[in-house]
Amino acid sequence: MSRAISFSLARQLCSRRTTTATSSFRCIGAETKLLKSAHRWQSTAAARQPVDGPPISQANRVEATMKRFWKKVDLEEISVDGQVVKLDKRSLKTPEGNILALPVSKRLAASLVAHEWEKQEKLIKPHALPMTSIASRAIDGLRDPETHAQVREALLKYLDTDTICFHEEHPPALVRLQAKHWEPLIQRIEKDYGVKINIIKSLFGAGQPPATKRILATVIEDFDEWELAALERSVYSTKSFLAGFALVKGHLSVDDLANVAHVEVLSQIETWGEVED
């Protein structure tokens, strides 16, 4: 007889009227004993049941503990899928539990992911894992066609408020740096893709021409998940679709992108000097 049935029978038996205090006491004692026994059985059974929740991965474990739990980092090639980073011989996984495998064509990116994990110290710094974050985004989210289309649509909206299209007329240092870092980039995109980029000098600009949006939308439609993940991160970081687009297409280096994104900061440093942190 199972413990659950025994517990039910005990309650039924003890619910009957008894004629003596001794009988009542014995019933209460039997119910208490079986209640404790059933509670222990239920706790044990519950412990055996699978727990719902996200797949356990290195990324989730880092988020939960914020401590380094591995000793050795390796980069291993696996068939045609490319390369995986291994932490103590276990494949690195994304927050969704997918193996973080990068194609052979992304060998440098794979090396950078491995380097990020190798350089983590005793306490983890999530902001020091940017390549891991971008690769995880590509694998977990951007392989889905619907998500891919939604992200493209969201990024294209940045064209009308693109940072590098809003040019100031003073101070002189800012005007000069805009001309140095922004104008060549705009001219390159106009020439290579046959589009017109409007330069806006007020807060009430008209945005970019519909034809420009259509042409650039067609270009990024062919981006794979890796390219779109890089575009998404760079656009959100710089508030500039054109700067992120130029980086992914190879028109800008990372250092060039940093200069494009920090024109106002650079102008202030030229004017007032740099203060050390």
Secondary structure, 3 states (H helix, E strand, C coil): CCHHHHHHHHHHHHHCCCCCHHHHHHHHHHHHHHHHHHHHHHHHHHHHCCCCCCCCCHHHHHHHHCECCCCCEEEEEEHHHEEEEEECCEECECCCCCECEECHHHHHHHHHHHHHHHCCCCECCHHHCHHHHHHHHHHHCCCCHHHHHHHHHHHHHHHHHCHHHECCCCCHHHHHHHHHHCHHHHHHHHHHHCCCCCCECCCCCCCCCHHHHHHHHHHHHCCCHHHHHHHHHHHHHHCCHHHHHHHHCCCCCHHHHHHHHCHHHHHHHHHHCCCCC
